[in-house]
Amino acid sequence: MTSEKKSFLLAQLQRAIDEAISQSGRIGEIIDEMKLSGYDLSLMLESTVTIAPSEEHPFDALPEPRLATDRPASNVPAGAEIKLTDDDLEFLQELNIAA
């Protein structure tokens, strides 16, 4: 998982928690009761999220790269080279992949 995707998902989790708290009827009732009793209320919650790769999908486990070809892999000569165009190289650099 990329760090961008992880950050995005953590932000989504934060929004979901905020929405769940703000939409809670019981919490709203207590806040209203406190306001009616003459108190201003500021609610700050702290949560800790810990993420780690699961055993089923270890972070370092990447699939073996495979090349699409019209012929079976057994017909690909050992040491065959891939010719990349300038556009290919530019695309790979945009993805931060060294060619």
C-alpha positions, 0 to 999 in steps of 0.5 A: 500500500502506498503512503498516499493511499494509507494517508487517504484511508486514515483520513477517511477513518477520521472523518467516519469517526467524527461523523459517528460521534456527531450523529450519535443521538445519545451524545447530542442529548448529553451536550444539549442537557449540559448547554441547558444547564449553563455549560459550554462544552468542548469535546476533544477525543484522542484516538490511536490507530496502529496499522501493521501488515497482516500475516496474510498480506505481508507488506514486503510480499510483492508478486513476481513481475511478469511480462505480457507476451504473445508466446508462452514463457518457455519460448522467451529466450533467457536474458531477453531484453525489453526495449523502452521508448523515451515515453516508457522511461518518462512514465516510469519516472513519474511513478518513481520507478527506476528503469 
